[in-house]
Amino acid sequence: MTNAAAETRSVVVEREMPYSLEKIWRALTQPHLIEEWLMKSDFEPVVDHRFSFRADWGAVECQVLAVEPNKTLTYTWAAYGLESVVTWTLTPTSTGTHLRMEQSGFRPDQQQAYQGAKVGWQRFLAKLEQILARGD
Amino acid sequence: MRNAHDLLFKALADPTRRALFERLCREGEQTVGALTSRSGVSQPAVSKHLMALKQAGLVRDRHRGRKTHYSAKLDALAPLIDWASRMAGFWQSRFDDLEDLLKRMDQ
């Protein structure tokens, strides 16, 4: 038996920053600033707003799930078969802000996510097959 | 780990095996007979492919009466599509750039 909860994966990156909540919030939510450290986007801090991040290598399709100014920001993140949710949490500290990013992914038994993963997987395998064929 | 990956890659590099694996992923548990009916190859060939998939840890079998049922083990792919470690690196460097930006915003 596999444990469904254990199959949910997530990535957490957190850092203490000597900057105010308001300033970090601006960097997380204003497209001209987001572009400087993440990617180009048509983000708006509005729940349900659909937007995308764009880079040379492709795009990430997103939708805003939750906005609490200077506190928390959550959006979906779908790219290359990865269906996930990104949550930013800002907590004030004595020297600035504790910034936490958590990206939670799908479980392999979730059909919708699997369909997405399959596309990337098939492309990967097709390439692999070519490489293996050359090796013969 | 290296050998486990080799086994996985080899098992999935064969188009017939990959098709069998994909069907198990899509349609759930099936008998060898059911898998053979739409595979375009003989039952012994299907059994052989399933054995290779099993050795690679991609499928599990379950004996029930005289029939063997196969199902996909999707978690076997986890080491290959370990997005978590890739994304961790991505976000670490994004955090670096964010800090650079915040520093510049000071001025």
Interface residues (C-beta under 8 A of the other chain):
Chain A: T2 E7 R9 S10 V11 V13 R15 M17 Y19 K23 I24 R26 A27 L33 E36 W37 L38 G81 L82 L99 M101 Q103 G105 P108 D109 Y114 A117 K118 G120 W121 L125 L128 E129 L132
Chain B: F9 L12 A13 P15 R18 E22 C25 L74 D75 L77 A78 I81 W83 A84 M87 A88 W91 Q92 R94 F95 D97 L98 E99 D100 L101 L102 M105
